[in-house]
Amino acid sequence: MFWNWIGRSQEEIEQARRDWMEGSRFGEVKGYEGDPLSAPALPPTPLKPRGRAR
């Protein structure tokens, strides 16, 4: 998970960020008067999965 996205791979997270920035996938927040929020930059190192602890 990074910011508001959950993905199974680094590539899925990167694609979700691109889609958010382009406005092509996540729809519109009705009633919000401001510009869309910019996504934070991804960290310079690969994201690390947290794993599943029980």
PQR file of N, CA, C, O and H, with PARSE charges and radii, in Angstrom:
ATOM      1  N   MET A   1       0.845  -1.173   0.000 -0.4000 1.5000
ATOM      2  CA  MET A   1       0.000   0.000   0.000 -0.0000 2.0000
ATOM      3  C   MET A   1       0.887   1.232   0.000  0.5500 1.7000
ATOM      4  O   MET A   1       1.883   1.302   0.721 -0.5500 1.4000
ATOM      5  N   PHE A   2       0.516   2.184  -0.806 -0.4000 1.5000
ATOM      6  CA  PHE A   2       1.208   3.467  -0.831 -0.0000 2.0000
ATOM      7  C   PHE A   2       0.158   4.531  -1.070  0.5500 1.7000
ATOM      8  O   PHE A   2      -0.621   4.451  -2.020 -0.5500 1.4000
ATOM      9  H   PHE A   2      -0.293   2.127  -1.392  0.4000 1.0000
ATOM     10  N   TRP A   3       0.144   5.509  -0.215 -0.4000 1.5000
ATOM     11  CA  TRP A   3      -0.828   6.596  -0.260 -0.0000 2.0000
ATOM     12  C   TRP A   3      -2.216   5.991  -0.231  0.5500 1.7000
ATOM     13  O   TRP A   3      -2.577   5.384   0.777 -0.5500 1.4000
ATOM     14  H   TRP A   3       0.777   5.573   0.557  0.4000 1.0000
ATOM     15  N   ASN A   4      -3.013   6.122  -1.273 -0.4000 1.5000
ATOM     16  CA  ASN A   4      -4.367   5.563  -1.269 -0.0000 2.0000
ATOM     17  C   ASN A   4      -4.503   4.323  -2.140  0.5500 1.7000
ATOM     18  O   ASN A   4      -5.619   3.907  -2.452 -0.5500 1.4000
ATOM     19  H   ASN A   4      -2.720   6.615  -2.092  0.4000 1.0000
ATOM     20  N   TRP A   5      -3.398   3.734  -2.530 -0.4000 1.5000
ATOM     21  CA  TRP A   5      -3.469   2.614  -3.463 -0.0000 2.0000
ATOM     22  C   TRP A   5      -2.967   1.340  -2.830  0.5500 1.7000
ATOM     23  O   TRP A   5      -2.052   1.346  -2.006 -0.5500 1.4000
ATOM     24  H   TRP A   5      -2.491   4.072  -2.277  0.4000 1.0000
ATOM     25  N   ILE A   6      -3.584   0.247  -3.232 -0.4000 1.5000
ATOM     26  CA  ILE A   6      -3.137  -1.078  -2.822 -0.0000 2.0000
ATOM     27  C   ILE A   6      -2.843  -1.838  -4.101  0.5500 1.7000
ATOM     28  O   ILE A   6      -3.664  -1.857  -5.018 -0.5500 1.4000
ATOM     29  H   ILE A   6      -4.327   0.242  -3.902  0.4000 1.0000
ATOM     30  N   GLY A   7      -1.685  -2.461  -4.167 -0.4000 1.5000
ATOM     31  CA  GLY A   7      -1.335  -3.227  -5.354 -0.0000 2.0000
ATOM     32  C   GLY A   7      -0.548  -4.449  -4.972  0.5500 1.7000
ATOM     33  O   GLY A   7       0.020  -4.531  -3.883 -0.5500 1.4000
ATOM     34  H   GLY A   7      -1.018  -2.445  -3.422  0.4000 1.0000
ATOM     35  N   ARG A   8      -0.521  -5.405  -5.886 -0.4000 1.5000
ATOM     36  CA  ARG A   8       0.223  -6.638  -5.648 -0.0000 2.0000
ATOM     37  C   ARG A   8       1.676  -6.517  -6.059  0.5500 1.7000
ATOM     38  O   ARG A   8       2.486  -7.396  -5.766 -0.5500 1.4000
ATOM     39  H   ARG A   8      -0.982  -5.338  -6.771  0.4000 1.0000
ATOM     40  N   SER A   9       2.013  -5.413  -6.748 -0.4000 1.5000
ATOM     41  CA  SER A   9       3.388  -5.260  -7.211 -0.0000 2.0000
ATOM     42  C   SER A   9       3.744  -3.772  -7.285  0.5500 1.7000
ATOM     43  O   SER A   9       2.870  -2.906  -7.236 -0.5500 1.4000
ATOM     44  H   SER A   9       1.355  -4.699  -6.987  0.4000 1.0000
ATOM     45  N   GLN A  10       5.015  -3.503  -7.401 -0.4000 1.5000
ATOM     46  CA  GLN A  10       5.502  -2.136  -7.586 -0.0000 2.0000
ATOM     47  C   GLN A  10       4.864  -1.527  -8.841  0.5500 1.7000
ATOM     48  O   GLN A  10       4.466  -0.362  -8.844 -0.5500 1.4000
ATOM     49  H   GLN A  10       5.725  -4.207  -7.441  0.4000 1.0000
ATOM     50  N   GLU A  11       4.774  -2.324  -9.895 -0.4000 1.5000
ATOM     51  CA  GLU A  11       4.221  -1.845 -11.161 -0.0000 2.0000
ATOM     52  C   GLU A  11       2.762  -1.428 -11.016  0.5500 1.7000
ATOM     53  O   GLU A  11       2.349  -0.423 -11.595 -0.5500 1.4000
ATOM     54  H   GLU A  11       5.098  -3.270  -9.893  0.4000 1.0000
ATOM     55  N   GLU A  12       1.978  -2.180 -10.255 -0.4000 1.5000
ATOM     56  CA  GLU A  12       0.573  -1.812 -10.045 -0.0000 2.0000
ATOM     57  C   GLU A  12       0.454  -0.485  -9.295  0.5500 1.7000
ATOM     58  O   GLU A  12      -0.406   0.337  -9.612 -0.5500 1.4000
ATOM     59  H   GLU A  12       2.313  -2.997  -9.784  0.4000 1.0000
ATOM     60  N   ILE A  13       1.311  -0.281  -8.310 -0.4000 1.5000
ATOM     61  CA  ILE A  13       1.300   0.985  -7.560 -0.0000 2.0000
ATOM     62  C   ILE A  13       1.712   2.136  -8.475  0.5500 1.7000
ATOM     63  O   ILE A  13       1.096   3.201  -8.446 -0.5500 1.4000
ATOM     64  H   ILE A  13       2.010  -0.949  -8.053  0.4000 1.0000
ATOM     65  N   GLU A  14       2.743   1.930  -9.281 -0.4000 1.5000
ATOM     66  CA  GLU A  14       3.184   2.974 -10.208 -0.0000 2.0000
ATOM     67  C   GLU A  14       2.081   3.317 -11.207  0.5500 1.7000
ATOM     68  O   GLU A  14       1.871   4.488 -11.524 -0.5500 1.4000
ATOM     69  H   GLU A  14       3.243   1.064  -9.304  0.4000 1.0000
ATOM     70  N   GLN A  15       1.376   2.297 -11.703 -0.4000 1.5000
ATOM     71  CA  GLN A  15       0.287   2.535 -12.645 -0.0000 2.0000
ATOM     72  C   GLN A  15      -0.862   3.277 -11.972  0.5500 1.7000
ATOM     73  O   GLN A  15      -1.451   4.176 -12.571 -0.5500 1.4000
ATOM     74  H   GLN A  15       1.547   1.346 -11.446  0.4000 1.0000
ATOM     75  N   ALA A  16      -1.185   2.913 -10.742 -0.4000 1.5000
ATOM     76  CA  ALA A  16      -2.247   3.610 -10.014 -0.0000 2.0000
ATOM     77  C   ALA A  16      -1.895   5.082  -9.824  0.5500 1.7000
ATOM     78  O   ALA A  16      -2.762   5.946  -9.952 -0.5500 1.4000
ATOM     79  H   ALA A  16      -0.707   2.182 -10.255  0.4000 1.0000
ATOM     80  N   ARG A  17      -0.645   5.375  -9.523 -0.4000 1.5000
ATOM     81  CA  ARG A  17      -0.216   6.765  -9.360 -0.0000 2.0000
ATOM     82  C   ARG A  17      -0.359   7.524 -10.676  0.5500 1.7000
ATOM     83  O   ARG A  17      -0.857   8.650 -10.699 -0.5500 1.4000
ATOM     84  H   ARG A  17       0.060   4.673  -9.418  0.4000 1.0000
ATOM     85  N   ARG A  18       0.084   6.896 -11.782 -0.4000 1.5000
ATOM     86  CA  ARG A  18      -0.058   7.550 -13.093 -0.0000 2.0000
ATOM     87  C   ARG A  18      -1.530   7.806 -13.412  0.5500 1.7000
ATOM     88  O   ARG A  18      -1.893   8.892 -13.865 -0.5500 1.4000
ATOM     89  H   ARG A  18       0.488   5.981 -11.763  0.4000 1.0000
ATOM     90  N   ASP A  19      -2.373   6.805 -13.174 -0.4000 1.5000
ATOM     91  CA  ASP A  19      -3.806   6.952 -13.444 -0.0000 2.0000
ATOM     92  C   ASP A  19      -4.410   8.075 -12.610  0.5500 1.7000
ATOM     93  O   ASP A  19      -5.235   8.841 -13.107 -0.5500 1.4000
ATOM     94  H   ASP A  19      -2.078   5.923 -12.806  0.4000 1.0000
ATOM     95  N   TRP A  20      -4.007   8.177 -11.352 -0.4000 1.5000
ATOM     96  CA  TRP A  20      -4.505   9.246 -10.490 -0.0000 2.0000
ATOM     97  C   TRP A  20      -4.111  10.618 -11.035  0.5500 1.7000
ATOM     98  O   TRP A  20      -4.940  11.524 -11.131 -0.5500 1.4000
ATOM     99  H   TRP A  20      -3.336   7.555 -10.948  0.4000 1.0000
ATOM    100  N   MET A  21      -2.842  10.756 -11.388 -0.4000 1.5000
ATOM    101  CA  MET A  21      -2.338  12.039 -11.863 -0.0000 2.0000
ATOM    102  C   MET A  21      -2.975  12.432 -13.197  0.5500 1.7000
ATOM    103  O   MET A  21      -3.169  13.620 -13.456 -0.5500 1.4000
ATOM    104  H   MET A  21      -2.169  10.020 -11.311  0.4000 1.0000
ATOM    105  N   GLU A  22      -3.299  11.465 -14.036 -0.4000 1.5000
ATOM    106  CA  GLU A  22      -3.931  11.735 -15.329 -0.0000 2.0000
ATOM    107  C   GLU A  22      -5.443  11.910 -15.205  0.5500 1.7000
ATOM    108  O   GLU A  22      -6.091  12.423 -16.118 -0.5500 1.4000
ATOM    109  H   GLU A  22      -3.141  10.501 -13.825  0.4000 1.0000
ATOM    110  N   GLY A  23      -6.000  11.484 -14.078 -0.4000 1.5000
ATOM    111  CA  GLY A  23      -7.447  11.574 -13.899 -0.0000 2.0000
ATOM    112  C   GLY A  23      -8.217  10.565 -14.733  0.5500 1.7000
ATOM    113  O   GLY A  23      -9.375  10.795 -15.082 -0.5500 1.4000
ATOM    114  H   GLY A  23      -5.475  11.067 -13.337  0.4000 1.0000
ATOM    115  N   SER A  24      -7.573   9.440 -15.054 -0.4000 1.5000
ATOM    116  CA  SER A  24      -8.178   8.499 -15.998 -0.0000 2.0000
ATOM    117  C   SER A  24      -8.856   7.283 -15.366  0.5500 1.7000
ATOM    118  O   SER A  24      -9.442   6.474 -16.087 -0.5500 1.4000
ATOM    119  H   SER A  24      -6.632   9.253 -14.771  0.4000 1.0000
ATOM    120  N   ARG A  25      -8.796   7.132 -14.063 -0.4000 1.5000
ATOM    121  CA  ARG A  25      -9.292   5.871 -13.507 -0.0000 2.0000
ATOM    122  C   ARG A  25     -10.174   6.005 -12.272  0.5500 1.7000
ATOM    123  O   ARG A  25     -11.041   5.157 -12.062 -0.5500 1.4000
ATOM    124  H   ARG A  25      -8.321   7.789 -13.478  0.4000 1.0000
ATOM    125  N   PHE A  26      -9.997   7.003 -11.471 -0.4000 1.5000
ATOM    126  CA  PHE A  26     -10.610   7.003 -10.144 -0.0000 2.0000
ATOM    127  C   PHE A  26     -11.860   7.860 -10.008  0.5500 1.7000
ATOM    128  O   PHE A  26     -12.437   7.919  -8.922 -0.5500 1.4000
ATOM    129  H   PHE A  26      -9.292   7.692 -11.641  0.4000 1.0000
ATOM    130  N   GLY A  27     -12.285   8.510 -11.046 -0.4000 1.5000
ATOM    131  CA  GLY A  27     -13.522   9.277 -10.972 -0.0000 2.0000
ATOM    132  C   GLY A  27     -13.343  10.628 -10.303  0.5500 1.7000
ATOM    133  O   GLY A  27     -12.225  11.079 -10.056 -0.5500 1.4000
ATOM    134  H   GLY A  27     -11.817   8.462 -11.928  0.4000 1.0000
ATOM    135  N   GLU A  28     -14.458  11.254 -10.019 -0.4000 1.5000
ATOM    136  CA  GLU A  28     -14.483  12.620  -9.498 -0.0000 2.0000
ATOM    137  C   GLU A  28     -15.126  12.631  -8.109  0.5500 1.7000
ATOM    138  O   GLU A  28     -16.063  11.879  -7.841 -0.5500 1.4000
ATOM    139  H   GLU A  28     -15.366  10.888 -10.219  0.4000 1.0000
ATOM    140  N   VAL A  29     -14.621  13.476  -7.252 -0.4000 1.5000
ATOM    141  CA  VAL A  29     -15.230  13.648  -5.934 -0.0000 2.0000
ATOM    142  C   VAL A  29     -16.280  14.745  -6.065  0.5500 1.7000
ATOM    143  O   VAL A  29     -15.935  15.916  -6.224 -0.5500 1.4000
ATOM    144  H   VAL A  29     -13.859  14.087  -7.470  0.4000 1.0000
ATOM    145  N   LYS A  30     -17.516  14.390  -6.001 -0.4000 1.5000
ATOM    146  CA  LYS A  30     -18.613  15.359  -6.167 -0.0000 2.0000
ATOM    147  C   LYS A  30     -18.681  16.272  -4.951  0.5500 1.7000
ATOM    148  O   LYS A  30     -18.557  15.820  -3.813 -0.5500 1.4000
ATOM    149  H   LYS A  30     -17.797  13.439  -5.871  0.4000 1.0000
ATOM    150  N   GLY A  31     -18.879  17.555  -5.204 -0.4000 1.5000
ATOM    151  CA  GLY A  31     -19.015  18.520  -4.131 -0.0000 2.0000
ATOM    152  C   GLY A  31     -17.708  19.143  -3.682  0.5500 1.7000
ATOM    153  O   GLY A  31     -17.717  20.076  -2.878 -0.5500 1.4000
ATOM    154  H   GLY A  31     -18.980  17.922  -6.128  0.4000 1.0000
ATOM    155  N   TYR A  32     -16.584  18.649  -4.182 -0.4000 1.5000
ATOM    156  CA  TYR A  32     -15.288  19.218  -3.822 -0.0000 2.0000
ATOM    157  C   TYR A  32     -14.967  20.320  -4.805  0.5500 1.7000
ATOM    158  O   TYR A  32     -14.942  20.085  -6.013 -0.5500 1.4000
ATOM    159  H   TYR A  32     -16.577  17.891  -4.835  0.4000 1.0000
ATOM    160  N   GLU A  33     -14.719  21.522  -4.307 -0.4000 1.5000
ATOM    161  CA  GLU A  33     -14.545  22.686  -5.162 -0.0000 2.0000
ATOM    162  C   GLU A  33     -13.107  22.919  -5.612  0.5500 1.7000
ATOM    163  O   GLU A  33     -12.891  23.685  -6.552 -0.5500 1.4000
ATOM    164  H   GLU A  33     -14.739  21.713  -3.325  0.4000 1.0000
ATOM    165  N   GLY A  34     -12.127  22.300  -4.991 -0.4000 1.5000
ATOM    166  CA  GLY A  34     -10.729  22.571  -5.309 -0.0000 2.0000
ATOM    167  C   GLY A  34     -10.189  21.704  -6.434  0.5500 1.7000
ATOM    168  O   GLY A  34     -10.877  20.825  -6.955 -0.5500 1.4000
ATOM    169  H   GLY A  34     -12.302  21.678  -4.228  0.4000 1.0000
ATOM    170  N   ASP A  35      -8.941  21.972  -6.795 -0.4000 1.5000
ATOM    171  CA  ASP A  35      -8.242  21.138  -7.768 -0.0000 2.0000
ATOM    172  C   ASP A  35      -7.984  19.762  -7.162  0.5500 1.7000
ATOM    173  O   ASP A  35      -7.905  19.630  -5.940 -0.5500 1.4000
ATOM    174  H   ASP A  35      -8.383  22.686  -6.372  0.4000 1.0000
ATOM    175  N   PRO A  36      -7.852  18.738  -8.002 -0.5600 1.5000
ATOM    176  CA  PRO A  36      -7.517  17.415  -7.468  0.2800 2.0000
ATOM    177  C   PRO A  36      -6.180  17.455  -6.733  0.5500 1.7000
ATOM    178  O   PRO A  36      -5.269  18.189  -7.116 -0.5500 1.4000
ATOM    179  N   LEU A  37      -6.079  16.666  -5.688 -0.4000 1.5000
ATOM    180  CA  LEU A  37      -4.829  16.583  -4.948 -0.0000 2.0000
ATOM    181  C   LEU A  37      -3.771  15.881  -5.791  0.5500 1.7000
ATOM    182  O   LEU A  37      -4.070  14.913  -6.490 -0.5500 1.4000
ATOM    183  H   LEU A  37      -6.819  16.070  -5.377  0.4000 1.0000
ATOM    184  N   SER A  38      -2.559  16.360  -5.725 -0.4000 1.5000
ATOM    185  CA  SER A  38      -1.454  15.692  -6.400 -0.0000 2.0000
ATOM    186  C   SER A  38      -0.987  14.518  -5.557  0.5500 1.7000
ATOM    187  O   SER A  38      -0.957  14.589  -4.328 -0.5500 1.4000
ATOM    188  H   SER A  38      -2.316  17.146  -5.157  0.4000 1.0000
ATOM    189  N   ALA A  39      -0.630  13.457  -6.223 -0.4000 1.5000
ATOM    190  CA  ALA A  39      -0.098  12.292  -5.522 -0.0000 2.0000
ATOM    191  C   ALA A  39       1.335  12.573  -5.098  0.5500 1.7000
ATOM    192  O   ALA A  39       2.070  13.247  -5.819 -0.5500 1.4000
ATOM    193  H   ALA A  39      -0.654  13.399  -7.221  0.4000 1.0000
ATOM    194  N   PRO A  40       1.739  12.073  -3.950 -0.5600 1.5000
ATOM    195  CA  PRO A  40       3.141  12.244  -3.556  0.2800 2.0000
ATOM    196  C   PRO A  40       4.049  11.427  -4.475  0.5500 1.7000
ATOM    197  O   PRO A  40       3.627  10.432  -5.065 -0.5500 1.4000
ATOM    198  N   ALA A  41       5.275  11.858  -4.580 -0.4000 1.5000
ATOM    199  CA  ALA A  41       6.253  11.107  -5.370 -0.0000 2.0000
ATOM    200  C   ALA A  41       6.510   9.760  -4.712  0.5500 1.7000
ATOM    201  O   ALA A  41       6.505   9.643  -3.487 -0.5500 1.4000
ATOM    202  H   ALA A  41       5.618  12.666  -4.101  0.4000 1.0000
ATOM    203  N   LEU A  42       6.730   8.767  -5.522 -0.4000 1.5000
ATOM    204  CA  LEU A  42       7.095   7.462  -4.981 -0.0000 2.0000
ATOM    205  C   LEU A  42       8.498   7.537  -4.406  0.5500 1.7000
ATOM    206  O   LEU A  42       9.317   8.316  -4.894 -0.5500 1.4000
ATOM    207  H   LEU A  42       6.734   8.862  -6.518  0.4000 1.0000
ATOM    208  N   PRO A  43       8.794   6.754  -3.389 -0.5600 1.5000
ATOM    209  CA  PRO A  43      10.138   6.768  -2.823  0.2800 2.0000
ATOM    210  C   PRO A  43      11.165   6.298  -3.861  0.5500 1.7000
ATOM    211  O   PRO A  43      10.812   5.566  -4.786 -0.5500 1.4000
ATOM    212  N   PRO A  44      12.411   6.705  -3.720 -0.5600 1.5000
ATOM    213  CA  PRO A  44      13.431   6.334  -4.700  0.2800 2.0000
ATOM    214  C   PRO A  44      13.859   4.863  -4.625  0.5500 1.7000
ATOM    215  O   PRO A  44      14.570   4.380  -5.506 -0.5500 1.4000
ATOM    216  N   THR A  45      13.440   4.171  -3.606 -0.4000 1.5000
ATOM    217  CA  THR A  45      13.751   2.744  -3.480 -0.0000 2.0000
ATOM    218  C   THR A  45      12.478   1.934  -3.719  0.5500 1.7000
ATOM    219  O   THR A  45      11.379   2.460  -3.543 -0.5500 1.4000
ATOM    220  H   THR A  45      12.862   4.563  -2.891  0.4000 1.0000
ATOM    221  N   PRO A  46      12.599   0.677  -4.114 -0.5600 1.5000
ATOM    222  CA  PRO A  46      11.410  -0.140  -4.343  0.2800 2.0000
ATOM    223  C   PRO A  46      10.557  -0.269  -3.071  0.5500 1.7000
ATOM    224  O   PRO A  46      11.079  -0.317  -1.957 -0.5500 1.4000
ATOM    225  N   LEU A  47       9.247  -0.321  -3.266 -0.4000 1.5000
ATOM    226  CA  LEU A  47       8.343  -0.545  -2.137 -0.0000 2.0000
ATOM    227  C   LEU A  47       8.527  -1.972  -1.652  0.5500 1.7000
ATOM    228  O   LEU A  47       8.795  -2.879  -2.440 -0.5500 1.4000
ATOM    229  H   LEU A  47       8.823  -0.282  -4.171  0.4000 1.0000
ATOM    230  N   LYS A  48       8.381  -2.162  -0.359 -0.4000 1.5000
ATOM    231  CA  LYS A  48       8.589  -3.479   0.242 -0.0000 2.0000
ATOM    232  C   LYS A  48       7.248  -4.023   0.741  0.5500 1.7000
ATOM    233  O   LYS A  48       6.575  -3.353   1.524 -0.5500 1.4000
ATOM    234  H   LYS A  48       8.163  -1.426   0.282  0.4000 1.0000
ATOM    235  N   PRO A  49       6.853  -5.195   0.317 -0.5600 1.5000
ATOM    236  CA  PRO A  49       5.596  -5.764   0.819  0.2800 2.0000
ATOM    237  C   PRO A  49       5.683  -6.000   2.321  0.5500 1.7000
ATOM    238  O   PRO A  49       6.733  -6.366   2.848 -0.5500 1.4000
ATOM    239  N   ARG A  50       4.579  -5.786   2.985 -0.4000 1.5000
ATOM    240  CA  ARG A  50       4.547  -5.982   4.438 -0.0000 2.0000
ATOM    241  C   ARG A  50       4.409  -7.424   4.821  0.5500 1.7000
ATOM    242  O   ARG A  50       4.753  -7.799   5.942 -0.5500 1.4000
ATOM    243  H   ARG A  50       3.726  -5.489   2.556  0.4000 1.0000
ATOM    244  N   GLY A  51       3.922  -8.238   3.937 -0.4000 1.5000
ATOM    245  CA  GLY A  51       3.694  -9.638   4.283 -0.0000 2.0000
ATOM    246  C   GLY A  51       2.397  -9.805   5.032  0.5500 1.7000
ATOM    247  O   GLY A  51       1.662  -8.844   5.258 -0.5500 1.4000
ATOM    248  H   GLY A  51       3.642  -7.933   3.026  0.4000 1.0000
ATOM    249  N   ARG A  52       2.131 -11.004   5.406 -0.4000 1.5000
ATOM    250  CA  ARG A  52       0.873 -11.292   6.093 -0.0000 2.0000
ATOM    251  C   ARG A  52       1.184 -11.949   7.427  0.5500 1.7000
ATOM    252  O   ARG A  52       1.659 -13.084   7.473 -0.5500 1.4000
ATOM    253  H   ARG A  52       2.729 -11.785   5.223  0.4000 1.0000
ATOM    254  N   ALA A  53       0.920 -11.243   8.495 -0.4000 1.5000
ATOM    255  CA  ALA A  53       1.171 -11.781   9.831 -0.0000 2.0000
ATOM    256  C   ALA A  53      -0.143 -12.179  10.461  0.5500 1.7000
ATOM    257  O   ALA A  53      -1.145 -11.476  10.332 -0.5500 1.4000
ATOM    258  H   ALA A  53       0.534 -10.321   8.457  0.4000 1.0000
ATOM    259  N   ARG A  54      -0.134 -13.298  11.136 -0.4000 1.5000
ATOM    260  CA  ARG A  54      -1.356 -13.743  11.835 -0.0000 2.0000
ATOM    261  C   ARG A  54      -1.051 -13.982  13.271  0.5500 1.7000
ATOM    262  O   ARG A  54      -1.938 -14.361  14.036 -0.5500 1.4000
ATOM    263  H   ARG A  54       0.681 -13.869  11.241  0.4000 1.0000
TER
END
